[in-house]
Amino acid sequence: MRRTDPLPSAFAFALAPALLLLAAAPAAAQSAGPAAPVTVVTATRTPTAAGEIPAGVTVITRQTIEARGYTTLAQALSAVPGLTLVPSGGPGGVASVFLRGTDSNHVLVLIDGVPANDPADPNGAFNFGEDTLGDVARIEVIRGPMSGLYGSGAVGGVINIITRHGEGPAHGSVSLAAGTQQTLDASAALSGRSGAFDYSLAGSVYSTSGFDELARRIATYTGTRDGFRNQTGTIDLGYHPFAGTRISLFLRARQAQYDFANLGAPAFDSPPETGHDTSWLGRLGVTSHLLDGHWKTSLFVARLADDRHYTLLDAANADFQTNNDRYHGYRTDIAWNNTLHLPDAGPLRTTSVTFGYEHRIDSVRTSLNDSYSDFPYQQSTRAHATTDAGYLGAQATLFHRLTVTGALREDSASTGGSAFTWRAGAVFALPEIASRIEASYGTSFLAPSLFDLYGVDSGGFVGNPALKPERATGFEVGFATDWAAFGRARFATTRLTYFGNDIKDLIITQFSPVFTPVNIDRARIRGVEATLALHPARWLDLALAYTYTDARNAETGSLLLRRPENQGSAEVTLRPSHRLSLHGEVLFIGRFQDFLVDNAGNPTSVGNAKPGTIVDLSLTYRLTPRLAVFAIGHNVLASRFEPVNGLQTPGPSALFGVRTRF
């Protein structure tokens, strides 16, 4: 049965302070000034102030990355409201993201606008556990259905990883750090523009011996460390043949090697399974500003390649298991994107139209050769697919109060599937009380993976070429207010959002009459995001975020796995002097449903996994305007939280380093 109960009383109690603040908004915000604008590109494909976007938006800048001591992509995303990060141990292991209760493959990841989800992954998900941040300029997280602009996979939202680009005079940075667990973190970047040429070069190396990912409570725990090594390099070159036009070449290569625990049945701990992942992304493009800058048009051709290899060779383990698995995924993406800025007319201001076309070719080659208790297992996929899509979007502000956005897109795949998706939203400004009302509604879809369509294995699994795309509708309604108090125009900002997703034709594997994937499941998700940002003094910033999520199988009413009902974060930044800054971050993950593993290492049943709290600290001291030293502490309270039951969050670690700019 589908649950229709009202929100639990504990949830209502937790939201009471925010609701009281919102109710008092007219009186408290009389002297509130305008908020400092944060510009976002991903939400509408054109630079737009975050306050004019009818969607949950989080922007993680380079300054934020350095101030909070983030070294990996997973760390940077862990405190985003509405986002649940599920790492299978430490860096390098598979890390999934559940955005507003949707599945891990319902998040579309972009690298500078190029779709980066690995087509060779069996369910098309992105692994958030492998990337470091040495070449990253900012990360934009957009929550809500975005298929109307980006197509397949953008059901829960979009995460755009934006790399460094060259501009201004030559400048650069170098960062060197070392710490516990034999950790080394080094990165360097150089960028600028000279005449008709611009350039950006970035490289990083990260290495750690890590921790044993197996939960310490399990009897087979041995303390065997699961290490991680990552090398990433990025080159972005631009040539401006004449004013307003840039021809660009972008190359990004990443190589990662990591060890991770294999739970097995029962779990064993030595030696760990080893993964190697080599990926590269190349993009050649041209961007022009025409009609006195009113029309921006760009054309690019991108090529993504990913080669993953997993090995486990241990004849002595209790499960007699060996693995030798290869995944090769390739994508060619050709895209033509346009933004047309229209002149103001009557009540219409800042009107823009976006439109474009995309042609994508995905191909995969996978080969799994495993053995379990002396029983061989093979799996393979050899397939490719093409997708053609066109999109159209528009946004405008009416009477200086109402900003409306809309988008629609048609995708057609060679595998026989097609999808028409759209999104519409509005933000209504109430400057008299320094507030705004936000609302949006949209449709989205996820195309079947090539494994679901054409994969085969020795256990009788056969892909289903007749699969339909998973389809979803999503909405959100929110209210945000800037507060003035104690002589500060932006003393506080509150935001409260109610969201929902309804997904049908979910793809699951059935065992009878044929072992094959089918479209038979449905999900219903409802939740609330509440945030409070305080700026009581120039030297102090506080931020609180809370997300309640009720994600259920719409057929049975059972909770979906690894979606905590309650999740929150608290952040504090202190700047006692112009040289010293300190940042603390507390992340709370409530209980959730998971596959449980007992203390003997044996899988038992589905049930409630325990909650956890993780605390991180960072400190930066500027010796000169260009030279700073820093210290970072992760999991300083030694939490043994298990984001995946049986696998433990990394233990306490410390990193000490120096950062210089020139």
C-alpha positions in Angstrom: 0.0 0.0 0.0 1.2 3.5 -0.7 1.7 5.5 2.5 -0.4 8.6 2.8 0.4 9.6 6.4 1.3 13.2 7.2 4.9 14.0 7.9 6.0 12.5 11.2 5.8 14.7 14.3 9.6 14.6 14.8 10.0 16.1 11.3 7.5 18.8 12.1 9.3 19.6 15.3 12.6 19.9 13.5 11.1 22.3 11.0 9.4 24.5 13.6 12.2 27.1 14.0 12.4 27.6 10.2 8.6 27.9 9.9 8.5 30.4 12.7 11.2 32.5 11.0 9.3 32.4 7.7 6.0 33.5 9.4 7.8 36.5 10.9 9.4 37.5 7.6 7.6 40.8 6.9 8.6 42.3 10.3 12.1 41.0 10.3 13.1 41.9 6.7 12.1 45.5 6.5 15.7 46.7 6.1 17.1 43.7 4.2 19.4 44.6 1.3 19.9 42.7 -1.9 21.7 39.4 -1.7 25.1 39.1 -3.3 24.4 37.4 -6.7 25.7 33.9 -7.4 25.6 33.2 -11.1 24.7 29.7 -12.3 25.1 28.4 -15.9 23.9 24.7 -15.7 20.3 25.3 -14.6 19.2 27.2 -17.8 22.3 26.9 -20.1 22.7 30.7 -19.7 24.3 32.7 -16.8 21.5 33.3 -14.4 21.4 34.6 -10.8 20.8 31.8 -8.4 17.9 33.7 -6.9 16.1 33.6 -10.2 16.3 29.9 -10.7 13.2 27.8 -9.7 15.3 24.8 -8.5 17.5 23.7 -5.7 21.0 25.1 -6.5 24.3 24.6 -4.8 27.5 26.2 -6.1 30.9 24.9 -4.7 33.6 27.4 -5.8 37.4 27.0 -5.8 37.5 29.3 -2.7 35.1 26.9 -0.9 37.1 23.9 -1.9 40.3 25.3 -0.4 38.7 26.9 2.7 36.9 23.6 3.7 39.8 21.3 2.9 38.1 19.2 0.2 40.5 17.0 -1.7 38.0 14.6 -3.4 34.8 15.1 -5.3 33.0 12.9 -2.8 34.0 15.2 0.1 32.9 18.3 -1.8 29.4 16.9 -2.4 28.8 15.3 1.0 27.0 18.3 2.6 24.8 19.4 -0.3 21.2 19.6 0.7 19.0 16.9 -0.8 22.0 14.8 -1.8 23.0 11.5 -0.1 26.5 10.4 -0.8 27.0 6.6 -0.4 30.7 5.7 -0.5 31.7 2.0 -0.4 34.6 2.7 2.0 37.3 5.3 1.3 38.6 7.2 -1.8 38.6 5.0 -4.9 35.8 2.7 -3.9 32.5 3.0 -5.7 30.6 6.1 -4.4 27.0 6.7 -5.4 24.9 9.8 -5.2 21.1 9.7 -4.5 19.7 13.1 -5.3 16.3 13.9 -3.7 15.6 10.2 -3.2 16.1 9.1 -6.8 18.4 6.3 -7.9 22.1 6.5 -8.3 21.8 6.4 -12.1 19.2 9.3 -12.0 22.0 11.9 -11.7 23.6 13.2 -14.9 27.2 14.3 -14.5 28.8 16.8 -16.8 32.4 17.9 -17.2 32.4 21.3 -18.7 29.0 20.5 -20.1 29.9 17.2 -21.7 27.9 14.1 -20.4 30.4 12.0 -18.4 28.4 9.0 -17.1 30.2 5.9 -18.1 28.2 4.0 -20.8 29.9 0.7 -19.8 28.5 0.9 -16.3 25.8 -1.8 -16.1 23.2 0.8 -14.9 24.8 3.9 -16.4 25.8 5.5 -13.0 28.8 7.8 -12.4 31.4 6.7 -9.8 31.9 9.7 -7.5 34.7 8.0 -5.6 37.6 8.4 -8.0 38.0 12.2 -8.9 40.1 14.7 -7.0 39.7 18.5 -7.3 43.1 19.9 -8.5 41.7 21.0 -11.9 38.2 22.0 -10.7 37.2 25.7 -10.7 33.6 25.1 -9.4 30.9 22.5 -9.1 27.2 23.3 -9.8 24.6 21.0 -8.4 21.0 21.5 -9.8 18.3 19.5 -8.0 15.1 18.5 -9.8 14.2 17.1 -13.3 16.4 18.5 -16.0 15.9 16.2 -18.9 14.2 19.1 -20.8 17.6 20.5 -21.3 20.0 17.6 -20.9 18.2 14.4 -21.8 18.6 11.0 -20.4 19.7 10.6 -16.8 18.7 14.0 -15.5 15.9 12.7 -13.3 17.1 13.7 -9.8 19.3 16.5 -11.2 22.5 17.5 -12.8 26.0 17.9 -11.4 28.4 20.0 -13.6 32.1 19.8 -12.9 33.6 23.0 -14.3 37.4 23.0 -14.8 39.8 25.9 -14.7 40.0 28.2 -17.7 42.5 30.8 -18.8 41.8 34.5 -18.5 43.7 37.7 -17.5 47.4 38.0 -17.0 49.5 34.8 -16.3 48.9 33.5 -12.8 49.1 30.2 -11.1 49.1 28.2 -7.8 51.0 25.4 -6.2 49.7 23.3 -3.3 51.8 20.6 -1.4 50.5 18.6 1.5 51.3 15.4 3.4 49.6 13.7 6.3 48.6 10.5 8.2 48.1 7.2 6.3 51.1 8.2 4.2 49.0 10.7 2.3 50.5 13.0 -0.3 48.4 15.6 -2.1 50.1 17.9 -4.7 48.6 20.1 -7.4 49.7 23.0 -9.6 47.9 25.2 -12.0 48.9 27.9 -14.5 46.6 30.0 -16.7 46.3 33.3 -18.4 45.9 35.0 -21.8 48.5 36.5 -24.1 47.3 38.3 -27.2 45.0 36.0 -29.2 45.8 32.9 -27.1 44.6 31.8 -23.7 45.7 28.7 -21.8 45.0 26.7 -18.6 47.2 23.9 -17.4 46.5 21.9 -14.2 47.9 18.7 -12.8 47.5 16.9 -9.5 48.7 13.8 -7.7 47.0 12.2 -4.7 48.1 9.1 -2.9 47.2 7.5 0.4 47.5 4.1 2.0 44.0 4.6 3.4 42.1 2.5 5.9 40.6 -0.9 6.0 37.1 -0.4 4.5 35.6 -3.5 6.1 33.7 -2.6 9.3 35.8 -3.2 12.4 32.9 -5.1 14.0 33.1 -7.9 11.5 35.0 -11.0 12.8 37.1 -11.2 9.6 38.4 -7.7 9.9 42.2 -7.7 9.6 43.2 -4.0 9.3 44.4 -4.5 5.8 44.7 -1.0 4.3 42.8 -0.1 1.1 45.0 2.4 -0.7 44.2 5.0 -3.4 46.3 6.7 -6.0 45.1 9.4 -8.5 46.9 11.4 -11.2 44.9 14.0 -13.1 46.0 16.4 -15.8 44.0 19.0 -17.8 44.9 21.3 -20.7 42.6 24.0 -22.0 43.9 26.0 -25.0 42.1 28.8 -26.8 42.7 30.9 -29.9 40.8 34.1 -30.6 41.1 34.7 -34.4 38.9 37.8 -34.0 36.9 39.6 -31.3 34.1 37.4 -30.0 35.2 34.1 -31.3 37.3 31.4 -29.5 38.5 28.1 -31.0 39.3 25.7 -28.1 41.0 22.4 -27.4 40.4 20.7 -24.1 42.1 17.5 -22.9 41.6 15.8 -19.5 43.2 12.6 -18.5 42.8 10.7 -15.2 44.4 7.5 -13.9 43.2 6.0 -10.6 44.2 2.8 -8.8 42.5 1.7 -5.7 42.0 -1.2 -3.3 38.6 -2.0 -1.9 37.0 -4.6 0.4 34.8 -7.3 -1.2 32.0 -8.2 1.2 31.5 -11.7 -0.2 29.5 -14.3 1.7 30.9 -14.3 4.3 32.9 -11.1 4.0 36.7 -11.6 3.8 39.4 -9.0 4.2 42.7 -10.0 2.6 43.8 -9.3 0.1 41.5 -6.5 -1.2 40.1 -6.3 -4.7 42.1 -3.9 -6.9 40.7 -1.5 -9.4 42.4 0.4 -12.2 40.6 3.2 -14.1 42.0 5.2 -16.9 39.8 7.8 -18.5 40.3 10.7 -20.9 38.1 13.4 -22.3 38.9 15.5 -25.4 36.9 18.3 -26.8 37.4 20.5 -29.9 35.1 23.4 -30.2 34.4 27.0 -31.4 32.3 29.6 -29.7 31.2 32.9 -31.3 29.4 36.0 -30.0 27.4 37.4 -32.9 24.9 40.3 -33.4 26.9 42.6 -31.0 27.0 39.8 -28.4 23.2 39.1 -28.4 23.7 35.6 -29.9 26.2 33.2 -28.5 26.7 30.0 -30.6 29.0 27.1 -29.9 29.8 23.9 -31.7 31.9 21.1 -30.2 33.0 17.5 -30.8 33.9 15.6 -27.7 35.3 12.1 -27.1 35.1 10.3 -23.8 36.9 7.0 -23.2 37.0 5.0 -19.9 38.8 1.7 -19.3 38.2 0.0 -15.9 39.8 -3.2 -14.7 39.0 -5.0 -11.5 41.1 -8.0 -10.2 40.9 -10.3 -7.2 43.2 -13.2 -7.0 43.1 -15.0 -3.6 42.7 -18.8 -3.6 42.9 -18.8 0.2 39.8 -16.6 0.9 36.8 -18.2 2.4 34.7 -17.8 -0.7 37.3 -19.1 -3.1 36.6 -16.1 -5.3 38.6 -14.7 -8.2 37.7 -11.7 -10.4 39.1 -10.4 -13.7 36.7 -7.9 -15.0 37.1 -5.3 -17.8 34.8 -2.4 -18.8 35.4 -0.3 -21.9 33.1 2.6 -22.5 33.3 5.2 -25.3 31.2 8.2 -26.1 31.3 10.6 -29.0 29.3 13.8 -28.4 28.6 16.4 -31.1 26.6 19.4 -29.8 25.5 22.8 -31.2 24.3 25.1 -28.4 22.9 28.6 -28.8 21.8 31.4 -26.5 19.9 34.4 -28.0 19.4 37.5 -25.8 16.4 39.5 -26.8 15.9 43.3 -26.3 13.6 44.4 -23.5 10.1 45.0 -24.5 7.3 46.4 -22.4 7.2 44.4 -19.1 9.7 41.8 -20.4 13.3 42.1 -19.2 16.4 39.9 -19.6 14.7 37.7 -22.1 16.8 34.9 -23.6 16.1 31.8 -25.8 18.3 28.7 -25.8 18.2 26.1 -28.5 20.5 23.4 -29.9 21.1 19.9 -31.3 23.0 16.9 -30.0 24.2 13.7 -31.6 25.7 11.1 -29.3 27.3 7.7 -30.0 27.8 5.3 -27.1 29.6 2.0 -27.4 30.7 -0.6 -24.8 32.8 -3.7 -24.5 32.7 -5.6 -21.3 34.2 -8.9 -20.2 33.8 -10.5 -16.7 35.6 -13.7 -15.9 35.0 -14.6 -12.3 34.9 -17.7 -10.1 33.0 -18.2 -6.8 33.4 -21.3 -4.8 35.0 -23.0 -7.9 31.9 -22.1 -10.0 32.9 -20.0 -13.1 30.9 -16.9 -14.1 31.2 -14.9 -17.3 29.4 -11.8 -18.5 29.8 -9.8 -21.6 28.3 -6.9 -23.5 29.2 -5.7 -27.1 26.9 -3.0 -28.2 26.5 0.6 -29.4 23.7 3.1 -29.7 23.2 6.6 -31.2 20.9 9.3 -29.9 19.8 12.5 -31.6 18.2 15.3 -29.7 16.9 18.8 -30.1 16.0 21.3 -27.3 14.5 24.7 -26.9 14.4 26.8 -23.8 13.4 30.4 -22.7 13.4 32.6 -19.7 12.3 36.2 -19.0 11.5 38.5 -16.2 8.1 40.3 -16.1 7.5 43.6 -14.2 10.8 43.2 -12.4 9.2 40.5 -10.2 8.3 37.3 -12.0 11.1 35.3 -13.6 9.8 32.4 -15.7 11.8 29.6 -17.3 10.8 26.8 -19.6 12.5 24.1 -21.7 11.5 21.2 -23.9 13.5 18.5 -25.6 13.0 15.5 -27.9 15.4 12.5 -27.7 15.4 9.7 -30.3 17.7 6.6 -29.9 18.7 4.0 -32.4 17.7 1.3 -29.9 14.1 2.3 -30.6 13.4 4.4 -27.6 12.3 8.1 -27.7 11.3 10.6 -25.1 9.8 14.1 -25.1 10.5 16.0 -21.8 9.8 19.5 -20.6 10.2 21.7 -17.6 8.6 25.0 -16.5 9.2 27.1 -13.5 8.8 30.6 -12.0 10.3 32.7 -9.2 8.1 35.6 -7.9 10.1 38.3 -6.0 8.6 40.0 -3.0 11.2 42.8 -2.4 8.9 44.4 0.2 9.8 41.5 2.5 13.1 40.5 0.9 11.5 37.2 -0.1 10.7 35.1 -3.2 8.4 32.2 -4.0 9.7 29.4 -6.2 7.9 26.7 -8.1 8.6 24.3 -10.9 7.3 21.1 -12.6 8.9 18.9 -15.2 9.3 15.5 -16.8 12.4 13.4 -17.2 13.6 10.0 -18.3 16.4 7.5 -18.1 17.2 5.4 -21.2 18.0 1.7 -20.6 21.8 1.0 -20.3 23.4 -1.0 -23.1 23.9 -3.8 -20.6 20.2 -3.9 -19.8 19.4 -4.0 -23.6 22.1 -6.5 -24.8 24.1 -8.0 -22.0 24.4 -11.7 -21.4 26.0 -13.9 -18.8 26.7 -17.5 -18.0 24.0 -17.6 -15.3 21.2 -17.3 -17.8 20.8 -13.5 -17.9 19.7 -12.1 -21.3 19.3 -8.4 -22.1 15.9 -7.1 -23.1 16.0 -5.0 -26.4 12.3 -4.1 -25.9 12.9 -2.1 -22.7 11.3 1.3 -22.5 12.9 4.3 -20.8 12.2 5.0 -17.2 10.0 8.1 -16.9 9.4 10.5 -14.1 7.6 13.7 -13.2 9.0 16.0 -10.5 8.0 19.2 -8.8 9.1 21.6 -6.1 7.6 24.6 -4.3 9.7 26.8 -2.1 9.9 30.1 -0.1 13.1 32.0 0.6 13.8 35.1 2.7 16.8 37.4 3.3 16.8 38.9 6.8 18.1 42.1 8.1 19.2 42.4 11.8 21.8 44.1 14.0 22.8 46.5 11.2 23.5 43.8 8.7 21.4 43.7 5.5 21.9 40.0 5.0 22.0 38.8 8.6 20.3 35.5 7.6 18.8 33.7 4.7 16.2 31.0 5.0 14.9 28.6 2.4 12.2 26.0 2.7 11.3 23.7 -0.3 8.8 20.9 -0.7 9.7 18.5 -3.5 8.4 15.3 -5.1 9.2 12.7 -7.7 7.0 10.0 -9.2 8.9 7.5 -11.4 7.3 4.7 -13.5 8.6 1.9 -15.7 11.6 1.4 -13.4 13.9 -1.3 -14.8 14.4 -4.3 -12.5 15.6 -7.8 -13.2 13.0 -10.5 -12.9 13.9 -14.2 -12.6 10.8 -15.9 -14.0 9.9 -16.9 -16.6 13.2 -15.4 -18.0 16.2 -14.0 -16.2 16.0 -10.5 -17.9 15.3 -6.8 -17.0 11.7 -5.5 -17.3 9.8 -2.2 -16.8 7.5 -3.1 -13.9 8.4 -1.0 -10.9 7.3 2.5 -9.7 8.6 4.8 -7.0 7.0 7.7 -5.1 9.2 10.3 -3.4 8.3 13.3 -1.2 10.5 15.4 0.9 11.5 18.8 2.3 14.8 20.8 2.2 15.3 23.5 4.8 18.4 25.7 5.0 19.4 28.6 7.3 22.5 30.7 6.6 23.6 33.2 9.2 26.1 36.0 8.8 26.0 37.7 12.3 29.5 39.3 11.9 32.2 39.8 9.3 34.2 37.1 11.1 31.5 34.5 11.5 29.3 32.5 9.1 26.9 29.7 10.1 25.0 27.3 7.8 22.4 24.7 8.7 20.7 22.3 6.3 18.2 19.6 6.8 16.5 17.2 4.4 13.6 14.9 5.0 13.0 12.3 2.3 10.3 9.7 2.1 11.3 7.4 -0.9 9.1 4.3 -1.4 8.3 1.6 -3.8 4.9 2.7 -5.0 3.7 -0.9 -5.4 4.7 -2.3 -2.0 5.1 0.8 0.2 8.5 -0.3 1.3 11.3 2.2 1.8 13.9 2.4 -1.0 17.4 1.4 0.0 20.1 3.8 1.2 17.8 6.9 1.3 17.9 8.2 4.9 14.7 9.8 5.9 16.6 12.4 7.9 19.9 14.0 6.9 21.5 17.3 7.9 24.7 19.3 8.1 26.0 22.2 10.1 28.9 24.4 9.0 30.7 27.2 10.8 33.5 29.5 9.5 35.5 31.7 11.8 37.9 34.5 10.7 39.3 35.9 14.0 41.9 37.9 11.9 42.6 38.7 8.3 45.2 35.9 8.3 43.4 33.1 10.1 40.3 31.2 9.1 38.8 28.1 10.6 36.0 25.9 9.2 34.1 23.1 10.9 31.6 20.8 9.2 29.2 18.3 10.9 27.3 15.8 8.7 24.5 13.7 10.2 23.0 10.7 8.3 19.9 9.2 9.8 19.0 5.5 9.7 18.1 4.0 6.4 17.2 0.6 4.8 20.0 -1.5 3.6 21.2 -5.1 3.0 22.5 -6.0 6.5 25.7 -7.9 7.2 26.1 -9.6 10.6 29.2 -9.5 12.8 30.3 -12.8 11.3 30.4 -11.2 7.9 27.3 -13.0 6.6 24.5 -11.3 4.7 21.2 -11.5 6.6 18.2 -9.5 5.4 17.0 -6.0 4.6 16.6 -3.8 7.6 17.5 -0.5 9.3 21.1 0.5 9.2 22.4 2.7 12.0 22.8 6.5 11.7 26.1 8.3 11.9 27.7 11.6 12.4 31.0 12.8 10.8 33.0 15.9 11.8 35.6 17.5 9.7 37.8 20.5 10.5 40.2 22.8 8.5 42.4 25.7 9.3 44.2 28.2 7.0 46.8 30.8 8.0 48.0 33.3 5.5 51.7 34.1 6.0 51.6 36.7 3.2 48.8 37.6 0.7 50.2 34.9 -1.7 51.4 32.2 0.8 49.3 30.2 3.2 49.7 27.1 5.4 46.8 24.8 6.2 45.7 21.8 8.2 42.8 19.5 7.5 41.2 16.9 9.8 38.7 14.4 8.5 36.4 12.3 10.7 38.1 13.8 13.8 35.7 12.1 16.2 36.5 8.7 14.8 33.0 7.8 13.6 32.5 4.2 12.6 29.4 5.0 10.5 28.7 2.4 7.8 27.3 4.2 4.7 27.1 0.8 3.1 26.3 -1.8 5.8 29.5 -3.8 6.4 31.8 -1.1 5.0 33.0 1.6 7.3 33.7 5.3 6.7 37.5 6.1 6.8 39.0 6.7 10.2 40.5 9.9 11.5 43.1 11.5 9.3 45.1 14.7 9.2 46.7 16.6 6.3 49.2 19.5 6.6 50.3 21.7 3.7 51.3 24.9 2.1 49.6 26.8 -0.8 51.1 29.6 -2.8 49.8 31.8 -5.6 51.9 33.7 -8.2 
